Every structure is written in C-alpha cells, then in structure tokens.
C-alpha cells in the first residue's frame, strides 16, 4: 500500500485539509468529480502529465502510469494526495528508464 493511502471517510470525519470538497467524500459521484479534477490538475499544472490514469475501483482510487523522472513522480504523488485527501488511494506509478545503457547487450 502506498504511504499516501488513507481510509475512506466522509462527512464529519473528513480531514481538515479536505475543506474545499463537498461534504460527502464517500459519495460515488463526488469521488468521480474529484478524480476528474485530479486529471485536470495533472494536465494543466507544472507536470503537464497525460500518461497517468486515475480510476475509481470500489471505494478507492487507483493511480497508474509512467513518468519521466523521480522528481515528477514525487510531484504527482503530492498532487494526488492533495486532491484525493480522505480517500483510499493506491498508486503504481513507475519512473521511465531514459538513461543510455552502461554496457553492451549480449545476445545469444
């Protein structure tokens, strides 16, 4: 489980940092709205990341994809944590290996 995974909560149990979202964080329509807003933020803000998917599965959100650097991954995870605070979030975001190989490939 990701260090950013949090149990689903709603209403009065909502974390203080979640004040900008409608009252019922457990509502399925609200989760879809928050995931759509996350997609907008990922595309528009500093990341301009379009290769990441966030999908609602049962009562949690699964974020998958590949980013170009570890710094981008950390920024992405921070943004996901901010936008989906109070929801169960599972992440599987990989960093693409873009460095040239340090040795020749041995073929049989």
DOLO-154155 format. One record per residue (C-alpha): x, y, z. Coordinates in steps of 0.001 Angstrom, whole numbers, padded with zeros to 6 digits, always signed. Layout:
! DOLO-154155
XYZ;...
This chain:
! DOLO-154155
+000000+000000+000000;+001219+003480-000803;+002315+005792+002003;-000375+008120+000668;-003188+005589+001048;-005778+006712+003518;-009016+005121+004645;-012179+006356+003006;-014093+008808+005130;-016974+011157+004713;-018844+013955+006370;-017634+014949+009842;-014687+012510+009790;-013133+014367+006876;-009529+015622+007362;-009127+019373+007895;-007249+019716+004570;-010332+018495+002695;-012445+021613+003323;-012557+022562-000371;-014563+019484-001356;-018282+018759-000976;-019390+017315+002356;-019757+013625+001492;-016317+012362+000434;-017648+008779+000255;-020325+009619-002368;-019528+007830-005658;-020404+010909-007756;-018188+013043-005558;-015282+010604-005997;-015722+010732-009791;-015765+014537-009630;-012564+014610-007565;-010822+012170-009928;-011844+014333-012922;-010478+017399-011119;-007230+015484-010475;-006947+014728-014212;-007421+018443-014953;-004711+019412-012455;-002257+016843-013805;-002763+018074-017369;-002723+021812-016603;-000218+022345-013805;+003553+022014-013691;+003544+018308-014560;+001511+018507-017784;+001270+014748-017284;-001127+012939-019573;+000325+009428-019217;-001168+008772-015795;-004568+007175-015192;-006724+007505-012106;-009695+005159-011881;-012335+004565-009247;-012457+000925-008172;-014964+000021-005454;-014444+002605-002698;-010864+003516-003648;-008919+005232-006415;-006109+003505-008315;-003463+005733-009926;-001219+004074-012540;+001206+005186-015208;+004763+006115-016066;+006536+009431-015510;+009906+010633-016827;+011715+011193-013503;+011653+010533-009772;+011001+014244-009192;+007914+014068-011436;+006742+011005-009514;+007054+012820-006182;+005198+015859-007557;+002494+013589-008944;+002079+011736-005638;+001889+015035-003741;-000801+016319-006123;-002762+013057-005818;-002531+013241-002035;-003763+016859-002000;-006632+016281-004414;-007851+012950-003041;-007286+013527+000685;-009597+011370+002758;-009992+008662+000098;-008278+005283-000132;-005672+005742-002881;-003435+003024-004325;-000578+004096-006589;+001509+002192-009102;+003468+004948-010817;+006741+003924-012438;+009714+006069-013446;+010749+005546-017085;+014332+004495-017598;+015651+007085-020047;+019421+006766-019472;+021505+005119-022135;+022767+001637-021259;+026126+001476-019491;+027156-001768-021226;+026618-003632-024475;+023762-006094-024716;+024915-009719-025007;+022786-011674-027467;+022917-015487-027730;
